[in-house]
Amino acid sequence: MPNRFKFTFGNSRLSRLVLGLNLLGLLVLVVGALALNEFRQGLVENRKESLTAQADTMAEIIAVVATVGDPQPYLEASSAHLALSRFIPKGQRARLFNAEGELLSDSYVVSESVDVRPLPPARDRGEAAPDRSAQTDSLEKAQAALSDEVKLALGGTQVTSVRLNESGKKVVSVSIPIRRVKMVLGVLTLEAGDVDAIVAAQRMAMLPFILVAVGVSLFSALLVNWLVSRPIQRLSAAADSVRMEQIRAISLPDLETRKDEIGTLARSLESMTDTLSKRMDAIDRFAADVSHEIKNPLTSIRSALETLNLVKDDSAKERLMNVINQDVHRLDRLITDISNASRLDAELSRDAPKPVEIGALMEDIVSLYTPDDDTSVRVVFTRALTSLSSRVIGREGPLGQVFRNLIDNARSFSPPGSTVHIHLGHSHQDPSLPLHITIDDEGPGIPEDNLETIFERFYTSRPKGTLFGRNSGLGLSISRQIIAAHHGRIWAENRKDEAGNITGARFTVALPNTYGPL
């Protein structure tokens, strides 16, 4: 039987749903991050291009208006100051370096703009001065980065970069060599400090993606709650109602029609509670049947005891004592079988199945039935299967109980001096149940209308001549229950001769051959 509860991720609709919703939210963020990263890079590149174009124009102007000297031209500081003060847009910083890398002019100095930064909070009296080493390191790194950029530009290379300035802010920087013919006279460095603004714009552009991802996550959480949490809560409440309100079964049709794990769980719970309900009904009927069956011999015993004191004839007293003795034996057999029937489910669940060789088991059982005299019923066993081909996976104790019940039943209905024949073979009528064990007696047979009812609890049919009290009516019912637990079948039929006359009854037990080939 396939295990439908085996975890297979690809076949789990709920697992695919939860995974898909989680991946969808993650996908939104990843796509947004990739798209905005490209967006930011594009903004930075555009800023570099615009600064480069601006710096080229300014470098050409400075080369014209601020270059003096012949035949060794150089940049004149005052003219460079004037050029920088006229052409630098607000928010940018331009610095001019000579051919030796020395600073000639700084737009922050020559222009009227002021770098405004908030002052640190006032220190309390006695408070130590803050450590400025980190700021000093940051300043030195910024100056070193600018110096390296200027050196590259003095070598005739146009340099563009994103670096930190002296204030610790990111800036887009362009360093352009100022040339006169082929001679590098200096370097113009142009900085734009709006990188933080670009990053802020990127973050703002990321906001819609974040909102969409959050919305997808909230939607997935609500959907999982609707599709999983609420149905499980309903199933839990239904289970509690079975426990607390003594309702016999769970019925949630809207959940049972679902094609996912929740539907499977709902159907399983309904099937479980329905089975429990049927089991409770069976227990109620069993208790009623037990009460009825026990009352019959007790009533007979009480009646015999009440009559015993009134009877003076010794032969009549002996007959009454025989009735009491038979009823006592009947009660003893009945109580034993009731005890076996009540413990059967627990024993079947506790006893682990293992390989059982049916042929050897039958030989051991038949060896117990040794005839006492010529009038006793003999038991004969024949087999047409090897040891390997007669093996099954089962429970030896309950199976032995079945065969003993059938043999005892056959002997009780057989005339003195007859033979009960047991045969172990195989049949091709049902490939799933190839092992057949037949028990044939030479008794009066079974009425055709009772071939099925004899397997009901407490059903007894005692033809004239059979011993009273030998049958409790539970043996065949227990046998069918045990065989069903081994996935087999048991049935009864009558044997007939060529003229159609009944020559005895036959009980057949069919079992699956699950251990070896026939």
Buried (B, 14 or more C-beta within 10 A) or exposed (E): EEEEEEEEEEEBBBBEBBEEBBEBBEEBBEEBEEEBEEBBEEBBEEBBEEBBEBBBEBBBBBBEBBBEEEEEBBBBBEBBBBBBBEBBEEEBBBBBBBBEEEBBBBBBEBBEBEEEEEEEEEEEEEEEEEEEEEEEEBBEBBEEBBEBBBBBBBEEEBBBBEBBBBEEBBBBBBBBBBBBEEEBBBBBBBBBBBBEEBBEBBEEBBEEBEEBBEEBBEEBEEEBEEBBEEBBEBBEEBBEEBEEEEBEBBEBEEBBEBEBBBBBBBBBBBEBBBEEBEEEEEEEEBEEBBEEBBEEBEEBBEBBEEEBEEBEEEEEBEEBEEBBEBBEBBBEBBBEBBEBBEEBEEBBEEEEBEEBBBBBBBBEBBEEBEEEEEEBBBBEBEBEBEEBBBBBBBBBEBBBBBBBBBBBBBBBBBBEEBBBBBBBBBEEEEEEBBBBBBBBBBBBBBEEEEBEEBBBBBBBBEEEEBEEBBBBBBBBBBBBBBBEBBBBBBBBBBBEEEEEEBBBBBBBBBBBBBBBEB
